[in-house]
Amino acid sequence: MNLTEFTRETLRGLPGVMVVIEDVKEDAQSSGLDATDLQTDAERGLSSAGIRVLEVEEWRETPGRPWLYVSVNTLRHLGGYFFAIDVQLRQEVTLPGRPALITSAPTWELGSIGFVMADNLASQMRQSVQTHLQNFIEDCRAVNV
């Protein structure tokens, strides 16, 4: 089993996810990138694909407490931004030697880096996050047919 198949297997039987968007830096916000837009896009995309979006109370009662973490980190440079996008499915896990120790760990992850001009920041980041989410959706579908 290769790494992609292994991480994809961690999505089998996934009852849904809570979506958590990392805060966006102020300078990126001033260029139009908004965490609320990313949250709305992610939740809408997941729901449209048939993946249940969990509210906090529901998430607390869900085995494994799965949450989809989205981070768009930016660094302004001249007329644009260097960026790093990270999308992770995080779930509660235990260590074989210490089953009483429960922690959250990424079980599926996809990221990218690049550079974008400031006037394209918001649209390009929203589109790139959606592309990453589409990969997550496809992997979910592959193991939950």
Secondary structure, 3 states (H helix, E strand, C coil): CCHHHHHHHCCCCCCCEEEEECCCCHHHHHCCCCHHHHHHHHHHHHHHCCCCECCHHHHHCCCCCCEEEEEEEEEEECCEEEEEEEEEEEEEEEECCEEEEEEEEEEEEEEEEEEEEHHHHHHHHHHHHHHHHHHHHHHHHHHCC
